[in-house]
Amino acid sequence: MDNSITIVYFDNKSYLHNMYIGCAITALRAVSLPVATLYIDEKNTDASIQSIQSKYIIFFLSLGKFATFEKACKFIPNDAVVIMCHYAATHFGKEIMSNFPIIDYAVVGEFDITLPCLIQLLIDGKDSSHCLGLLIRDKNGVSYTGDRPQIKSLDTIGFIDRELIPRSSDIYHIFASRGCEGNCTFCDRNALYINSDSRQRFRSIKNVMLEIDSLVEKYGCRFITFSDSTFCGSENIIKRLDELYFELNQRKYWIQFFMNLRAEQVDNDVLDRLHKLQQVGLSRVFIGIESFNESDLKLYNKNTSVAINKKVLKLIGDLNCEYKDYVLDFEYGFILFNPYTTMDELDNNL
C-alpha cells in the first residue's frame, strides 16, 4: 500500500461537511504524506473502496450516511489503518468501533491537532495512546486517551484547503468562528466542541480578511457567506462589525457577502452597523426567529422571547434597506410546527 492518506466522505452536497474536510486537509499539511479525497455513494461503494491504495484511510462520517459507511467497511483492506472523524466519531465513536472491528481509531471532537498527531505517531512507529482526543482499539477493546484542550487561537490553524473539496457555486463559505453562544436543540454547530470552556471562539477580523484576500486573488471570488451560526457574539458584536467595515472599506476589490445573527443580538446600534456594511457589500442577513410561541422557544432552548422577536422585526421593518442599486435582504429562520404543537399554537405562528 502507498504511504499516503485518503479521506473518504459520503456527503458531497453539504457545504458545511465539505468545509470540515477542508479543515482536515489543512491540518494534515503538518504531516509529510500525500493527501487525496474520495467521494463514495451507495452505487459505487465496493469498487471505490477497493481502488484505494493508501495506507491511511480517514472516514469523514456524518449521521445521515451511515448505511453507505456500513457497506464500505466490508471492502476495506485488512492492512489499512482506518481512522474515523467528525460528528459520528465524536458522539458515537465507541459504539461504532465496537460494531466495526475494521475501525482502528476515532477522533473525538476538534481534529486539527489530534489527526496529524496520530498520523505522525503511526509513521514514527510510536505509541498512539499518548495522543489526546482519541478512541483507540487495543487488546482490551476500545479505550479513550483523554480530552484534548481546545485550540485557543483560531488564527493559528490556517485557511481551509479548498483544492480537494467539491464546490457547486460561485459562493465561497468561510468559518470566522467555531461553536455558538447558543445551544439550540435543533442545531449541531456545537457538536464537535464538546469540551468547550466557552461556547464560541472567534478568528480575528484581520485574519478573516487575509483569507478573503487569498480567495479573491486565487479564485476571483466575488461572493462570500460567513457560515458561522452567528458571525458575532453578544459581547463583541459592535466591535466585530465595526472592524469588518473598516477592513473592507480599505480594500480595492468589492465582494458581496452574507452573515447570520441571533435575534437577541439585534438592536438599533447593530442595524446602524449593518447599514454601513451594506455600503461595502453586505447583501443578506439571516436571523433565527423560529417561533411566536413561548413554549416553542423554550423547547428549542432559544435565548430570545416572543417580545424580542417582534421588536426585532419591527426595527427591521422600519429600516431603510435600499442602497444604490440593491436592497439589504433579511432572511428569517422559522419552525412553523413541531411534534408537540397544538392547533392554537400553529394558528398563532401562521
N, C-alpha and C positions, 0 to 999 in steps of 0.2 A: 504493500500500500504506500501511496505517496505521503511524505511527511508534510502534510498540508491540512487546512481546515476547510470544511464545508458547512455552511449554515443552511439548514433545511427549514423551510417555512411552508405553511399550508393555507395562508390567507394573503392574497395579493391585491385585495381591494381596499383594505383598511389602511388609510394613510398613517394613522397612529401606530399601528403594528409595524408598518414599514419603517417609520422613523426610529422605533426602538431597535430594529435590526441595524439601521444605520449607526446608531449609538454603539452597538456591539462591535461593528466593523471598525469604528474609530478606536474603541478600546483595544482591539486586537492588533493595532499598529505597534503596540509595545512588544509584541512577540514577532520574532523574525521568521514567520511562516507565511506562505501564500494563503489568501482567504478567498473563497468563492461562495456564491449563494445558489440555492436550488429551490425553485418552487415546485411543489408536488400537489397534484389534485387526485381525487379518487379514481380517475380514469387511467392514470399512468404510474400508479404507486410502485408496483413491483419493478418495472423497467427503470424508473428514475433512481430508486434506492440502489439497485444493483449496478448502476452506472457510476456510483461514487467510488473514487479511488483514494480518498483522503483517509488518513489515519484517525483524524479527529472529526467527529460529526456532532454538530450542535443543533439540537431541535429547538426552534422558537415556537412555543406552543401556546395559543390562545384557547379559551374554553370551547369555542364553537366548532373546532375542527378535530375533536378528539377521535372520531371514528376513522378519519384518514390517517392520523398518527398511529392508531392501534393497528391498522393494516400495514403501515410502513415498517413497524417494529418486526414484522415477520420476515423481512427480507434484508435486515442489516447484517453485514458480515460479522462473524464472531470475534475477529481480531481487531475490530474498530473500537476506539474509545468513544463512548456515547455520553453526551452531556445534554441536559435539558435546562432551558432558560425560560424566563418570562413569567406571566401570571400563574399559569398552571403549575409550574415548577415551584413557585413561591408558596402557594397555598395548598397544593395537593401533591407536592413532590414525594413525600414519604409513601403515600398510598399508591401513587403511580409506580414508583420504584419497586414496591412490594409485589405489584401485579405484572411488571415487565422487567424481568431479570436482565434484559439486554442493556438497560439504562445503568450506567456506572456512577454518574454524578448528577445532582440537581443544584442549580444556583438559586439561592434564596434571596429575594429582594434585589437591590441595586447591584448590577453586574459589572459596572465599568472597571472596578479594581479586581473583583473576585475572578472574573473569567480569564483575563490574561495571567493572573497569579496562578490559577490552576494549570493552565496550559504550559506555562514556563516550568512549573514544578514537575509536570509529566515529562517534558522534554529533557530536563536535567536528571530524571530518574530519582527525584526526591520525594519525601513523604508528603502527600497532599493533605493530610489531616491538620497540618499547620496553617492551612488557608481558611480563614474565617468566611462564613456565609455559604457553607457547602453541606449538602447531604451526600454522604459517601457510602457506597456499598462495600462492606467488608465481610469477613468470615462470620461475624456475629449478626449480620443483617444490614440495616441502614442506620447510620449514626449521623449526628449533626455536629459540625465543628464549632458552632457558636456564632452569635450575631457579629456582623461586621459594622463598625461605625459608619455612619453616612458621610458622604463627601461634603465637606464644609463649604468649599468654594466651587461653585459650578463653572466659574470662569477657567478652571484648570483642566477641564476634561476634553476640550477640543470640539470642533464643529462636527455635525453629523456628516458621515461619509455617504454621499448620495449616488455614487457611481454604480453600485451593485443592487440598488433597490428600485422597484418599479415606480414610475411616475406617470400619471394618466392625464395631467392637465398642465397648464402654464402657471398654476398656483404653487408656490413653494411654502411648505409648512415649517415653522420654527418653534422650538421649545425655548421660551425665555425664562422658564422656571421649572420646578419639579414639585409635584404634590399640589395640595389645595388647602386653604384655611378652612374650607367647609368639609363636611363629611356626609354628603347626601347619600341616602340609602340606595339610590338608583345608579350611582356613579362609581367607576372603578379607578379613578385617577389617583387615589392614594394607595392602590393595591400593591405596588412594588415597594412602597416606602413604609413597611410595617414597623420598622424600628425608629421611626422619626421622632426626634425631640420637638420639632416644630412642624406644623402642617405643610408649610410651603417655603421652599428655598428659591432665591432669585439669582439669575445672572445679572451682572451689571449692565446697564443700558449701553455703555461703551462697548462691552464685549458682544452684545447682541448686534450692534451696528457693524462691528467688524465682520460678523457672519453675513449680514445683509450686503455689505460691500463686496464680499467674495462671491456671493450669488449673482450680483449684478455684473461683476467683471467676468465671471466664468461662464454664466449661462444666459446673460442678458435678461435677468429676472426683472419683471415689472409688477408682479402680483404676489403678495405675501399674506399668509394667515398666521397670526400668533395663536398656536394651537394649545396654549395653556388653558386649563379650566377657567382660570381668571388671570388676566395679564398682570394685575396688581393685587397687593394685599390691602386690607382696610387701613393699615397703619402707614403704608408708603405710597398710596395711590396718587396723591397730588405731586409728590416729588418725582415719581416714576414717569408720570405723563408729561411733566414739565421737561424732564431730561430727554425724553423721546422727541418732543417737539424741537428742543434746542439742537439735538444731533441731526435730525432730518432736515432742519432748516439750513444746516451748514453744507449739505450735500448738493452736488451739481446735478445728480440724477433725481428722477421723480418716480416713486413707486406708489401703487395703490395697495392699501393694507386693511386687514380686518382684525378685530380682537374681541375677546369675551370678558364681560364684567359680571359681578354679582349685584342683584337688585339693591341690597342694603348698602352698597358702596356708592350709589349714585345720588348726588345732590347738585345744587346749582354750581358749586365750585368745580365739581367734576365735569359737568356739562360744559362749562366755560372752557375747560381744557380740551374736551373732545371737539368743540367748535374750532379751537386753534389748530388741533391736529388735522382737522378736515382740510385746512389750507396746505398741509404738506402730505396729503394722500389718504387720510383715514376715510373710508367709504362705508364701513358697516360695523356695527357693534351688536353683539349677541348678549342678551340679558335673560337670565333664568328667572322667570316669574312663577311658573309651574302650576299655580292654582290660586283661586279666590276663596278657598275653604281653609279655615284654620286647622281643621282636622287633617287635611291632606298635607299641609305644610309641616305639621308635626310628624306625620307618618314618613315624609320624605327627609326629615331631620334638617329642614331648611332653617337658616338663621334669620330669615325675613318674616314678615307678617302680611296679612291682607292689607292692613293700613299702609304699610311701607310700599307694597306693590302698587296700590292705587296712587300713592303720592308720586312714585317714580314715573308712572305712565302719564300723569298729568304734567309733570315737569317736562317730559319729552314732548308731549303734545303741544306745549306752549313754546317749544324751541324752534327757532328759525333754522331749518336744516339745509337750506339752499346755499350753495357757494359756487359762483361762476356757472359751470355747465353741468354740475351734478349735485345730487342730494345725499346727505348723510343718512344712511338707512339704518333703522333699528329692527333687529330680528329678536323674537321672543321664544324662549323655551316654555312650553306649556304642556302639561299632562292632563288631558281632559277628564279621564277617569282611571280608577284602579279597581282591583277586585273587591274593595270594601266600600266603594262609592254608592251612596243612596241616590234615589231619583231626585230628591230635593237638592243634593249637592251637585249632581250632574246638571240640573236646571240652572243652578247658581253659576256654575262655570260657564255654561253656554251664554 
